[in-house]
Amino acid sequence: MTSKDIDKISLGLSYEELLNRGIERLPPKIKTKTRFEIPKVETEIEAGRTIITNWKDIISAMNRDQKLLLRFLEHRLGTVGWISGGKAYFQGKFQKVRLNRLLEFFVNEYIICDVCKRPDTKLVKEKGQLIKKCDACGAWRVVEKI
């Protein structure tokens, strides 16, 4: 399609008509306006360890590699952690409030697009940098290294 063809098509159409036509051509995944929510952390304290019991639910909601989230939490909590049987274990006692704040920070840094505020992003490694690319609007940025 040339620019002349586009001018012929758009000639005589109002802004709203052009906008509606553009919205109709969006992929169905981007059209939906579902609210992205992460389950609140459910924990147990056992023998000086904090166990996140709903780890599987959190990971499936985030659609990210669980090793990335584990490394992030280990780094931010200053402890060692491991995954076993759908649960995450961390050496030390940590409050739910702190863990939920860390999850919120992780989501804002590694999942939610900074431009369109949608969770339709993916992480790509380029030249040693971790880059968050948005499938919805095409924006990208380098994210904090863990």
N, C-alpha and C positions, 0 to 999 in steps of 0.2 A: 504494500500500500504506500503510495506517495503522499507527500504533503498536500498536493492538490486534491487527492481523493478525500483526505481527512477534512480539508476545508469545505468540500462539497457536502460531506456528511454532517459536519457540525454547523453549517450555515443555516441560520434560521432556528436553531435550537436554543432554548434558554439554559441558563446555568444549572437550574434544578434538573432539567431533562438530561443534560450531559452528565451531571453528578449521578443521577439514578442509573444511567446506562453504564457508567463506570463501576458502580457498586454491584450491578447485576453480573458483571464479568469477573468479579472476585472469586477465588476458590472458596468452596463451601466451608472449609476449615477456618478461614479468616473471617468469613461473614458472621459466624456465631459469636455471641458475646457472653461466653460462660465466664464466671468469676473464678479465678485461680485461687484455690485455698489449700493450705497445707494442714494436715492433721496436727493437733496439739500433741506435744511430746507426752508420752506415758512412761513413767519411770518406776523402777524399784531400786532400793538401796540394799545391797547384800554384801556383807563381809568387806566393807570399804570400797565397794565398786558400785558404779551407777549403771543400771541396765536400761536401755531404751527398748521397751517391749513392743512398740508398734513401728519398728524400723522398716519393715517391709511396706507398710502403708505409706510412710513418709517418702521412701524411695520411689514407689510407683506413682505417687502424686507429682513428684518433682521431675521424673523422666530424665534423671541424670545417673551417671555411674556412681554406685555406692562407695567405691573407693575414694572418689573425689570428695564426697561429703565427709567420709570418715577422716581423711587427712586434714580437711578444713577444721573439723571439730577437735581433732587431736592438737593441732597447731594453736587454735584459739583457747583451748582449755589447758594447754600446757601439760598434757598427759599422754598416755599410750592407750590405744583402743583396738578392738578387734570385733569381727562379725562372726556370729555362730548361731545357726538355727533360726534365722530371721530376726535376730536381736543384735543390738550393738552394745558392747561392754566397754566401759571406760574406768580406768583405775582412778579412784577418788570419789568423793561425794559432791554432786553438783545439783543445784536446784533446778526445777522445771522452768522457772522464769528465765534463768540464764540460758538454758538450752533453747527455749523458744525464741529468745532474742537473737541468738546465734543463727538459728534456722531462718529467721526473718532476714537477717543480714545476708546470709548465703543466697536466698532467693533473689534479693534485690541486686546482688553483685553478679550472680552467675546464671540467672534464669530470666527475670523480667527485663524487657527491652527498655532502654533509657529514653527512647524517643516516643514510641507508641504505647508503652506500658502493657504490652501483651506478653504472655509466656511462651510464644512461638519462636523460641531461639534454640540454637545449637552451639556447642562449643567446638572450635576447630583450632588445632595447633599449627601455627605457621611461623617459621623462623624462630623457634624456641619460645614463642609467645602464645598464650592462650587467648583466643579471640571469640567473643560472643557475637554471633550473627543472627539477625532477626529475619525469619521467613516471611513475616507479615509486611514489614515496611522496608526491608533491605538495609537497615542501619547496622553498623558494627562498631565494636570498640574492644580494646585490649582490657582484659580483666586482671584483677590482682592475682599475683602468682602465689601459690600455696607452698 
